[in-house]
Amino acid sequence: MPVRFNLTPAFVFASVLAVLVGPAQAEVTFNAGAKLSHDNNVNGSPDTPTKANQLSDNYLTLSTSAVYFTPLDDAQTRYFIGQIGALSSAYQKFNALNSSMLVASAGLYQQLSPTWSGQVTARGFTRYTRQTASDSKGFGGTLEIKKQLSPTVFVKAFGDYEDSKANLSGYSYTGETYGVNLGYLPLKDTFVNLGYSHATRDFKSATLFVSKSETLFAEVTQRVAKNWYLSGGYAYGRNDSNLAGTAYTNHTVSVGLNFSY
């Protein structure tokens, strides 16, 4: 799974609301979340010649982060955004997949026009697993371009690069991810996020191994109280590599509860 730290839906929702309401002063946001997910092919077993070997599992993901953002100009069109956070996943049956991660990032947001904006972010991370050989450290960067189509609808394209170095070189990789998101606020306290991403990983193993994955996802976040957000999501993944017979698909459904203050 990609070693990327994703902002909790609560902060994403709060950020969308902030953009729609108007510019903000320097602020620190604290976020915490719990998400329960079910993956129908957690072992990545190929679809052919049979799906009989595909195994499912449930896993719980806990996350926490602190986000600082402040305007850098009087017109409040340029912002600095810094974030520190932690993420931990625990599997019900396949606990060898359990992992935890610490991440720090810094970025610059720029309003390019009344409807266009961009953001560039750099990050560093440390990941811990149940297998010391796959423990890793790395860095990455993301470039995002967003178009506000209407007061309640936006589309965003992004590109991401990541370099991960593990204790055992066979687990090390460089990767690129590209994608697009459509965000929609159909109601005041409801946020819908639809998206597609394509990721490639080039592993530094003795034998050339390059994996590719495509993901389609949909997520709905509902504010249920002043600082509380309930989310539900579905993702379809199609995965392949340069090795024959490794292609597989998987379906993941999730429900989460997040707090943002």
C-alpha positions in Angstrom: 0.0 0.0 0.0 1.3 3.5 -0.8 3.3 5.1 2.0 1.4 8.4 1.8 -0.1 10.3 4.7 -3.6 11.4 3.9 -5.3 14.2 5.7 -8.3 13.1 7.7 -11.6 13.7 6.0 -12.4 16.1 8.8 -9.5 18.4 7.9 -10.3 18.1 4.2 -13.9 19.0 4.8 -12.9 21.9 7.1 -10.4 23.2 4.5 -13.1 23.1 1.8 -15.5 25.1 4.1 -12.7 27.6 4.8 -12.1 28.2 1.1 -15.9 28.7 0.5 -16.4 31.0 3.5 -13.4 33.2 3.0 -9.7 33.7 3.9 -8.5 32.8 7.4 -5.8 34.1 9.7 -2.9 32.0 11.1 -4.4 28.9 12.6 -3.6 25.5 14.1 -5.9 22.6 13.5 -5.8 19.3 15.5 -7.3 16.2 14.0 -7.9 12.7 15.0 -9.6 9.8 13.3 -10.6 6.2 13.4 -11.5 4.2 10.2 -12.6 0.6 9.9 -12.1 -1.0 6.5 -12.7 -4.3 4.8 -10.5 -5.5 1.9 -11.7 -8.5 -0.1 -8.3 -9.4 -1.4 -5.8 -8.3 1.2 -3.2 -10.9 0.1 -3.1 -9.6 -3.5 -3.9 -13.0 -5.0 -4.2 -13.0 -8.8 -7.7 -13.0 -10.4 -6.7 -15.8 -12.9 -6.9 -18.7 -13.2 -9.1 -18.5 -10.1 -10.0 -16.1 -7.3 -10.3 -18.9 -4.8 -7.0 -17.9 -3.1 -8.1 -14.3 -2.5 -8.4 -13.7 1.3 -10.3 -10.8 3.0 -9.6 -9.0 6.2 -10.8 -6.1 8.3 -8.4 -3.5 9.6 -8.6 -0.4 11.8 -6.6 2.7 11.0 -6.0 5.4 13.7 -4.6 8.8 12.7 -3.8 12.1 14.3 -2.3 15.3 13.0 -1.6 18.9 13.8 -1.8 21.4 10.9 -0.6 25.0 10.9 -1.4 27.4 8.1 -0.8 31.1 7.9 -1.1 33.8 5.1 2.1 35.1 3.7 0.8 38.2 2.0 -1.6 41.0 2.8 -4.0 39.9 0.1 -4.1 36.4 1.7 -3.6 34.7 -1.6 -0.5 32.8 -0.4 -0.4 30.4 2.5 2.3 28.3 4.3 0.9 25.0 5.5 2.8 22.7 7.9 1.8 19.3 9.2 3.0 16.6 11.6 1.1 13.4 12.0 1.0 9.7 12.8 -0.9 6.8 11.3 -1.3 3.2 12.5 -3.1 0.3 10.9 -4.0 -3.0 12.7 -5.4 -6.0 10.8 -7.8 -8.5 12.4 -6.3 -11.7 10.9 -3.2 -10.8 8.9 -1.4 -8.9 11.7 1.9 -9.3 9.8 0.5 -6.3 7.8 0.3 -4.1 10.8 2.2 -0.8 10.3 2.7 2.7 11.8 4.0 5.8 10.3 5.3 9.3 11.3 5.1 12.1 8.8 6.1 15.8 8.7 5.3 18.0 5.7 5.5 21.6 4.6 3.9 23.3 1.7 2.9 26.5 -0.1 -0.6 27.3 -1.3 -1.1 29.9 -3.9 -4.3 31.5 -5.2 -3.6 31.9 -8.9 -6.9 33.6 -9.9 -10.4 33.8 -8.6 -11.0 30.2 -9.6 -7.6 28.6 -9.9 -5.2 27.7 -7.1 -2.1 25.5 -6.7 -0.2 23.9 -3.9 3.3 22.3 -3.6 4.2 20.1 -0.6 7.3 18.3 0.6 7.3 15.6 3.2 9.5 13.2 5.1 8.3 9.9 6.8 9.4 7.0 8.8 7.4 3.7 8.6 7.5 0.8 11.1 6.1 -2.7 10.3 6.0 -6.1 11.8 9.0 -7.1 9.7 12.2 -5.1 10.5 13.5 -5.7 6.9 10.6 -3.6 5.5 10.9 -0.7 8.0 11.7 2.4 5.9 12.4 6.1 5.8 11.8 8.4 2.8 10.7 11.6 1.3 8.3 12.8 -1.2 6.6 15.8 -2.9 3.2 16.6 -4.3 2.0 19.2 -6.8 -1.7 20.0 -6.9 -3.7 22.3 -9.2 -7.4 23.1 -8.4 -10.1 24.7 -10.4 -13.2 26.0 -8.5 -16.0 25.3 -11.0 -18.7 26.8 -8.8 -19.1 27.8 -5.1 -19.8 24.2 -4.2 -17.8 22.2 -6.9 -14.1 21.9 -7.6 -11.8 19.6 -9.6 -8.2 19.0 -8.6 -5.3 17.2 -10.4 -2.2 16.1 -8.6 1.2 14.5 -9.2 3.2 12.9 -6.5 6.8 11.5 -6.2 8.1 9.3 -3.4 11.5 7.7 -2.6 11.4 5.0 0.1 14.5 3.3 1.5 13.9 0.2 3.5 16.3 -1.8 5.8 16.4 -4.5 3.1 16.9 -3.0 -0.4 14.4 -5.3 -2.0 11.6 -3.3 -0.2 13.0 0.0 -1.3 11.4 1.8 -4.2 10.7 5.0 -6.0 7.2 5.8 -7.1 5.0 8.2 -9.0 1.3 8.8 -8.5 -1.1 10.9 -10.7 -4.7 11.5 -10.2 -7.8 13.7 -10.3 -10.4 14.5 -7.7 -13.9 16.0 -7.9 -15.2 17.6 -4.7 -18.8 18.6 -4.2 -20.8 20.2 -1.3 -24.4 19.2 -2.1 -25.4 20.4 1.4 -23.9 22.7 3.9 -22.5 19.9 6.1 -22.0 17.2 3.4 -18.9 16.7 1.3 -18.6 14.2 -1.6 -15.2 13.3 -2.9 -14.8 11.3 -6.1 -11.4 10.3 -7.6 -9.0 8.3 -9.7 -5.3 7.7 -9.3 -2.6 5.8 -11.1 0.5 4.7 -9.2 3.8 3.1 -10.3 6.5 1.7 -8.0 10.0 0.7 -9.1 11.4 -1.7 -6.5 15.2 -1.9 -6.0 15.2 -5.7 -5.9 17.8 -7.9 -7.6 15.1 -8.8 -10.2 13.4 -6.0 -11.9 10.0 -5.5 -10.3 7.7 -2.6 -11.2 4.1 -2.6 -9.9 1.3 -0.5 -11.2 -2.1 0.2 -9.7 -5.2 2.1 -10.6 -7.8 3.2 -8.0 -11.3 4.5 -8.3 -12.9 5.8 -5.1 -15.9 7.6 -3.7 -16.2 9.0 -0.2 -19.0 10.9 1.6 -18.2 13.0 4.7 -21.0 14.3 6.9 -20.6 16.7 9.8 -22.6 15.3 12.6 -21.7 17.8 15.3 -19.6 21.0 15.6 -16.2 19.2 15.4 -17.2 15.6 14.5 -17.4 14.1 11.0 -18.7 10.7 9.9 -17.4 9.3 6.6 -18.1 6.3 4.4 -16.1 5.2 1.3 -15.6 2.6 -1.4 -12.5 2.0 -3.5 -11.9 -0.3 -6.5 -8.3 -1.2 -7.2 -6.8 -2.8 -10.3 -3.1 -3.9 -9.8 -0.5 -5.4 -12.1 3.3 -5.6 -12.5 5.9 -6.5 -15.1 5.8 -10.1 -13.9 3.2 -12.4 -15.7 0.3 -13.8 -13.7 0.4 -11.1 -10.9 -2.7 -9.0 -12.0 -5.4 -8.7 -9.4 -8.3 -6.5 -8.3 -9.7 -5.7 -4.9 -12.6 -3.9 -3.4 -12.4 -1.9 -0.1 -15.2 -0.4 1.9 -14.7 1.8 4.9 -16.4 3.8 7.6 -14.7 6.4 9.7 -15.3 8.9 12.5 -13.1 12.0 12.7 -12.6 14.9 15.1 -11.2 18.3 14.0 -10.6 21.3 16.3 
